[in-house]
Amino acid sequence: MTDSNYKDLVQTYTQFKDQGFEIIAYPSNQFGGQEPGSAKDIKEFQAGYDVKFPVMSKIDVNGGKANDVW
């Protein structure tokens, strides 16, 4: 994800989590190459943003291998 995506998601989650709002992130590299790294790389990158919401494994969101959740 890009810098602004994580900042916005963390801010939104922090603001609304006490009201029952939840974010479940599914990293994908199929939106302009925003998540090119491994699961370890992604986790390390997120650590700089104090991500507290659940982050699932990286998935494909289009094509023949698109994950059912998408």
Secondary structure by P-SEA (a helix, b strand, c coil): ccaaaaaaaaaaaaaccccbbbbbbbbbccccccccccaaaaaaaacccccccccccccccccccccccc
